[in-house]
């Protein structure tokens, strides 16, 4: 019904059928408060097509979990189909529901359907909620932190922000091709030089000023730095492609050029759109039933894992949903791109998977990053050139 229906009367009890719309709840809530009343929701907590405000991560889920109670004391009572009385839900129908929602998806390793099925059958909150990366299963993809040795091939991906956050993700690839996202950086309101210093410090490396300075068109000198590899060496570091065409307001140079001048040896990430890059990531996250999991040693594994303490990644993953139309008929089908909001860490994930990340074998830091022994002007010029994409003798980047 229209919004004014929910605003027009006071009552002791408001009984909601399924998951209500937040604005209508807020309107009705003021009417209930007048009489010290309460709300009751009888709902199945699954994701409703065309309703991005339903399921896990929705406003009502946040009330249940205590993230935003809207000033209420919240009680939760749950039951599964198995708990339903025979006269309401016959045993034969229960068995049919179990086969459809639990048994068949489990046998087919159909994680997406199984999640919806567990919500409908057991009353669990539907964790898909229109998630773009709905292949992620926290118990499988999020793993405990472990020490990385020098046998891994390392990568970094950076998404630059001015008013928005600047983000960076670190990845390690083992000899069997499994990818581990092991570190994150997420910061707002810092300059490019501050972000570079922070990223390099988190990498366990240091910045060193090069032996020369270059005068720009304005007549003053710009100091340039290089990253000295003391703990970690990277096969490649990529930066969002738009940073190589947009200008930094302070220096008047391309943003990507400034990152390099500040010491982060980065190259242009792929600028392809969601319809190309999302399937690449989803394939790495997909559970292959024949692949042996490197963590558990059992069959059934993705190619990519994330350390469980990456809180910003988990937050963005849970909020990264498909863009949906608001109403009606066929128009409620999902678009082929994710919602472009609060997705800076996830952008780093997309950039990195398009490199693509591979295990490149054992190599020394001299093969990838310029060392103290290579400080001649030619190499220094080559290192800081915004157009240089041939930096590693192994990768060809």
Buried (B, 14 or more C-beta within 10 A) or exposed (E): EEEEEBEEEEBEEBEBEBBBBBEBBBBBBEBBEEEEBBBEBEBBBBBBEBBBBBBBBBBBBBBBBEEEEBEEEEEEEEEBBEEBEEEEBEEEEBEEBBEBBBBBBEEEEBBEBBBBBBBBBBBBBBBBBBBBBBBBBEEBBBBEEEEBEEEBBBBBBBBBBBEEBBBBBBBBBBEEEBBBBBBBBBBEEBBBBEBBBBBBEBBEBBBBEBEEEEEEEEEEEBEBBBBBBEEBBBBBBBBBBBBBEBEBEEBEBBBBBBBBBBBBBBBBBBEBEBEEBBEBBBBBBBBBEEBEBBEEEEEBBBBBBBBBEBEBBBEBBBBBBBBBEEEEEEEBEBEEBBBEEBBBBBBBBBBBBBBEBEBBEEBEBBBBBBBEEBBEEEBBBBBBEBEBEEBBEBBEB
